[in-house]
Amino acid sequence: MSTYETPKQIPMTAIASMPGRVRRSAVVTALVLPPAGNFRRNPPLAGILWGVLAGIYLTMQSPLCAATEIDDILAAWDARAESVSSVHLKWTSIVTDLYFPDGPIRCPGEYAFDREGRYRFDLDNLSSDVRDMTRVYVKNSKRVYDGRRSVVLFGRSGRPDNYFPTAFIGEASPSFEGDFRIWPVLLLYQPLDKDHGIFQRSQLRLKDSEVVDGDTRCLVLTAGLLELWVTADEHYLPVRCVQKQSKTSDSASLEARVSYLRDVNESWYPGSWVLLRYGGDGETVIHSSDAIVESVAINETLPEELFQITEFEDGTWISESVNGERTVQIVRDGRPNRRVRRRVYRRQLRVSLQQRTTGASRQTC
């Protein structure tokens, strides 16, 4: 007589609450264990049972099950977004660029948002344009929106008297949609946001196989040219995101790698990250940014002034649009601002854009 005791069956209610990939294993276990004790008494039953299980397993690998796991991931992301009412991060990046001759530089950054739709993004960085194989360092670039008015400010470069600062004031909220410079923040808190997110729900697809990133098991999602690695647990934290150069190429154009920490309230935040921009061969790194977060505030009340810029330095050209009317003026310390015609502003703006990459002297007013 067999002394085998049938293990207790796994409750189906517990299985339903498990992450998708774990749930598949639990279903197989729940099906196998109860009849396993009958194998010795009825060997033919074993062959029948394993055939049934093989069919069940193949069914679990189908797109329908993959869609179920996508739903798990989206649900986790939605729950995290819902749990966060505000975020305020400050970091410092060490930036190295193939076209910046002065070596690595330290670039401070800041990003904040809240549920009222207010935003702030400050970043000292290199110019996006390359002329004469050179970039320049641009200081005090800022974007803010307080729910009523947006201000986008482009500051001076690191070279003395390089060009005049320019500010754009309007009523629409600035968009950070897919902004590579803050991918690590957007990936965690706003991956699906309609104004600032990186992905659209309908685009996300789950690859069949798991991968390992260091010591971390990951699932891989794709969306167009983007490939995203998330932790294979209930948090689904984005740890790596790669943008390919084209649909027909596996070579990377952009890559972000993120490491996470928890604050005193056990809320996740990106503690550090590395951003890489590749050349046309997909291997040569032409730009890298290695960031460490220095301060974080999650779910705290953020002051109104954080989302406003009310003071501008001498020589700033301000283009303001209110109720469809645009005015241009130049800030002058100790004197009233000078109004200028729009054609003069457009001409000087073109000169300014050239000066940002050539180092010519700025217009004085």
C-alpha positions in Angstrom: 0.0 0.0 0.0 1.2 3.4 -0.9 2.1 5.8 2.0 1.9 8.9 -0.3 -0.2 11.8 1.1 -1.7 14.2 -1.4 -0.5 17.7 -0.8 -3.1 20.4 -0.3 -4.2 22.1 -3.4 -3.3 25.7 -4.0 -6.4 27.9 -3.6 -7.5 29.4 -7.0 -8.2 32.8 -5.3 -4.5 33.0 -4.3 -3.4 32.0 -7.8 -5.6 34.8 -9.3 -3.7 37.5 -7.3 -0.2 36.3 -8.4 1.9 38.0 -11.2 1.2 36.5 -14.6 4.4 34.4 -15.0 4.2 33.2 -11.4 0.6 32.4 -11.9 1.4 30.1 -14.8 3.7 28.0 -12.6 1.1 27.9 -9.8 -1.6 26.6 -12.1 0.6 23.8 -13.3 1.5 22.9 -9.7 -2.1 23.0 -8.7 -3.0 20.6 -11.5 -0.1 18.2 -11.0 0.0 17.7 -7.2 -3.5 16.3 -6.5 -3.4 13.3 -8.9 0.4 12.7 -8.5 -0.2 9.9 -5.9 -2.2 7.9 -8.4 0.8 7.4 -10.8 2.1 4.2 -9.2 -1.3 2.6 -9.1 -2.3 3.6 -12.6 0.7 4.2 -14.9 -1.4 4.9 -18.0 -2.9 7.8 -16.1 0.5 9.4 -16.0 0.8 9.5 -19.8 -2.7 11.0 -20.2 -2.1 13.5 -17.5 1.3 14.7 -18.8 -0.3 15.1 -22.3 -3.0 17.3 -20.9 -0.4 19.3 -19.0 1.7 19.8 -22.1 -1.4 21.2 -23.8 -2.1 23.5 -20.9 1.5 24.7 -20.8 1.5 25.5 -24.5 -1.8 27.4 -24.1 -0.2 29.4 -21.3 2.6 30.6 -23.7 0.0 32.0 -26.1 -0.5 35.7 -26.8 -3.6 35.6 -24.6 -1.4 34.8 -21.5 1.1 37.4 -22.6 -1.7 39.9 -22.7 -2.6 38.9 -19.2 0.9 39.7 -18.0 0.9 43.0 -19.9 -2.2 43.8 -17.9 -0.4 42.9 -14.7 2.5 45.3 -15.6 0.1 48.1 -16.6 -1.9 47.6 -13.4 1.3 47.9 -11.3 2.4 51.0 -13.1 -1.1 52.6 -12.7 -1.1 51.7 -9.0 2.3 53.4 -8.5 1.2 56.5 -10.4 -1.9 56.7 -8.3 0.1 56.4 -5.1 2.3 59.3 -5.9 0.8 62.8 -5.6 4.0 64.7 -6.0 7.7 64.2 -6.7 10.7 66.6 -6.3 14.2 65.3 -7.3 17.6 67.0 -7.5 20.6 65.3 -8.9 24.1 65.9 -10.3 25.3 64.4 -13.5 28.9 63.9 -14.7 28.6 64.5 -18.4 31.2 63.4 -21.0 30.8 64.2 -24.7 32.8 63.3 -27.8 32.3 66.9 -29.1 33.0 68.8 -25.8 36.7 69.5 -25.7 36.9 70.5 -22.1 36.5 67.1 -20.6 33.8 65.8 -18.1 31.6 68.4 -16.5 29.2 68.5 -13.6 25.6 69.3 -14.5 23.0 69.9 -11.8 19.4 68.8 -12.6 16.0 69.2 -11.0 12.5 67.8 -11.8 9.2 68.2 -9.9 5.5 67.5 -10.6 2.3 67.1 -8.8 -1.3 66.0 -9.4 -2.4 69.5 -10.1 -0.5 69.3 -13.4 2.3 71.6 -12.3 5.9 70.9 -13.5 9.5 72.1 -13.2 12.5 70.8 -15.1 15.9 72.5 -14.7 19.1 71.2 -16.3 22.5 72.6 -17.0 23.7 70.7 -20.0 25.5 70.8 -23.3 24.0 72.3 -26.4 22.1 69.8 -28.6 23.7 71.2 -31.8 27.2 70.4 -33.0 29.0 72.9 -35.2 32.7 72.8 -36.1 32.7 69.4 -34.2 32.0 71.3 -30.9 29.2 71.7 -28.4 29.0 74.4 -25.8 27.9 74.3 -22.1 24.5 75.9 -21.5 23.6 77.1 -18.0 20.3 77.7 -16.3 17.9 76.1 -18.8 14.5 75.8 -17.1 10.9 74.9 -17.9 8.0 75.6 -15.4 4.2 75.5 -15.5 2.1 76.6 -12.5 -1.2 75.5 -13.9 -1.8 78.9 -15.6 1.4 80.1 -17.2 4.4 78.3 -18.7 7.9 79.7 -18.9 10.7 78.1 -20.9 14.1 79.8 -20.3 17.3 79.1 -22.2 20.2 80.5 -20.2 23.7 81.6 -21.0 26.5 79.2 -22.0 29.6 78.6 -19.9 31.6 81.0 -22.1 31.5 84.6 -20.9 29.2 86.9 -23.0 28.4 84.1 -25.4 24.8 85.0 -26.2 21.8 86.5 -24.7 19.3 84.4 -22.6 15.9 83.8 -24.2 12.5 83.2 -22.4 9.2 82.1 -23.9 6.1 82.7 -21.8 2.7 81.3 -22.7 -0.5 79.7 -21.4 0.1 76.1 -22.5 1.8 73.5 -20.4 5.3 72.5 -21.8 5.6 68.9 -22.8 8.4 66.6 -21.8 7.1 63.7 -23.8 9.9 61.1 -24.2 12.6 63.6 -23.1 15.7 61.4 -23.0 17.4 63.6 -20.4 14.7 62.6 -17.8 13.8 59.1 -19.0 14.7 57.6 -15.6 12.1 59.8 -13.9 9.4 59.4 -16.6 9.9 55.6 -16.7 9.1 55.2 -13.0 6.4 57.8 -12.4 4.9 58.7 -15.7 5.6 56.1 -18.4 2.0 56.3 -19.8 1.2 59.9 -19.1 -0.6 61.5 -22.0 1.5 64.7 -22.0 4.9 63.5 -20.7 5.0 59.7 -21.0 7.2 57.5 -23.1 4.8 54.7 -24.1 1.2 54.2 -25.3 -0.6 51.3 -23.8 -1.7 49.9 -27.1 2.0 49.7 -28.4 3.4 47.6 -25.6 4.2 44.0 -26.3 5.8 41.3 -24.1 8.6 39.2 -25.4 8.4 35.5 -24.6 11.8 35.0 -22.9 13.1 36.4 -19.6 16.6 38.0 -19.4 19.0 38.6 -16.6 20.5 42.0 -16.0 23.3 41.5 -13.4 21.6 39.6 -10.6 18.1 40.8 -11.6 15.6 38.7 -13.6 13.7 40.8 -16.1 10.9 40.8 -18.5 11.3 42.6 -21.8 8.7 44.8 -23.3 8.8 46.4 -26.8 7.0 49.4 -28.3 8.1 50.5 -31.7 11.8 51.3 -31.6 11.9 51.0 -27.8 12.8 48.0 -25.7 12.2 48.1 -22.0 13.5 45.7 -19.3 11.4 45.6 -16.1 12.0 43.5 -12.9 10.2 40.2 -13.0 8.4 40.8 -9.7 5.3 42.5 -8.5 6.9 46.0 -8.8 7.9 45.8 -12.5 10.5 48.5 -12.1 12.1 49.7 -15.4 15.8 49.1 -15.1 16.9 49.5 -18.7 15.4 51.2 -21.8 17.0 51.1 -25.3 15.9 52.9 -28.4 17.0 51.3 -31.6 18.3 53.3 -34.6 15.7 52.0 -37.0 13.1 49.3 -37.5 15.6 47.2 -39.5 18.5 47.6 -37.1 19.3 46.1 -33.7 21.9 48.8 -33.1 21.1 51.1 -30.2 20.7 54.9 -30.5 19.9 55.7 -26.9 20.1 53.7 -23.7 19.2 54.4 -20.0 20.1 52.2 -17.1 18.5 52.9 -13.7 19.1 51.8 -10.1 16.5 52.3 -7.4 16.3 53.1 -3.7 13.4 53.5 -1.3 12.7 56.6 0.9 11.8 56.6 4.6 8.2 55.7 3.6 9.3 52.8 1.4 8.4 54.6 -1.8 10.6 53.8 -4.8 12.7 56.5 -6.5 15.6 56.4 -9.0 18.7 56.7 -6.9 21.2 56.8 -9.8 21.2 56.3 -13.6 23.4 56.3 -16.7 22.3 57.7 -20.0 24.2 56.8 -23.2 23.9 58.2 -26.7 25.5 56.1 -29.4 27.0 57.0 -32.8 25.8 55.6 -36.1 27.6 52.3 -35.6 25.5 51.6 -32.4 28.7 50.9 -30.4 30.6 54.2 -30.1 29.4 56.3 -27.1 29.3 59.9 -28.2 27.6 61.2 -25.0 27.2 59.8 -21.5 25.6 61.2 -18.4 26.2 59.5 -15.0 23.7 60.9 -12.4 23.3 60.5 -8.6 20.2 61.8 -6.9 21.1 64.0 -4.0 17.6 64.9 -2.6 14.1 63.4 -3.0 10.7 64.4 -1.7 7.7 62.2 -2.5 4.1 63.0 -1.6 5.0 66.3 0.0 3.2 69.6 -0.5 5.3 71.6 -3.0 5.5 75.4 -2.8 3.9 77.6 -5.5 7.1 79.4 -6.2 8.8 76.1 -7.3 6.7 76.2 -10.4 7.3 79.8 -11.3 10.0 82.0 -12.8 9.4 85.7 -12.1 12.9 87.2 -12.3 15.1 87.4 -15.4 18.7 88.5 -15.7 19.8 91.6 -17.6 19.8 91.2 -21.3 17.1 88.4 -21.4 14.9 88.5 -24.5 11.3 87.6 -23.4 8.7 86.5 -26.0 5.3 86.4 -24.3 2.0 85.2 -25.8 -1.2 86.1 -24.0 -4.7 85.6 -25.5 -3.2 85.1 -28.9 -1.1 88.3 -28.9 2.7 88.1 -28.8 5.0 90.8 -27.4 8.8 90.9 -27.2 10.9 92.8 -24.7 14.4 93.0 -23.4 15.1 92.9 -19.6 17.3 95.8 -18.5 18.5 96.1 -14.9 17.5 99.4 -13.2 15.5 100.5 -16.3 12.1 99.7 -17.8 12.2 96.7 -20.1 12.6 97.7 -23.8 9.9 96.7 -26.2 11.2 95.5 -29.6 9.5 94.6 -32.9 9.1 91.0 -33.7 11.2 91.0 -36.9 14.1 92.5 -34.8 13.6 89.7 -32.3 13.5 87.0 -35.0 16.7 88.3 -36.5 18.5 88.4 -33.2 17.2 85.0 -32.2 18.8 83.5 -35.4 22.1 85.2 -34.4 21.7 83.9 -30.9 21.2 80.3 -32.1 24.4 80.5 -34.2 26.3 82.0 -31.2 25.3 79.2 -29.0 27.5 76.9 -31.0 30.2 79.2 -32.5 31.0 81.3 -29.4 30.5 84.7 -31.0 29.8 87.7 -28.8 26.2 88.3 -27.7 24.1 91.3 -28.7 24.2 94.1 -26.1 21.1 96.2 -25.5 
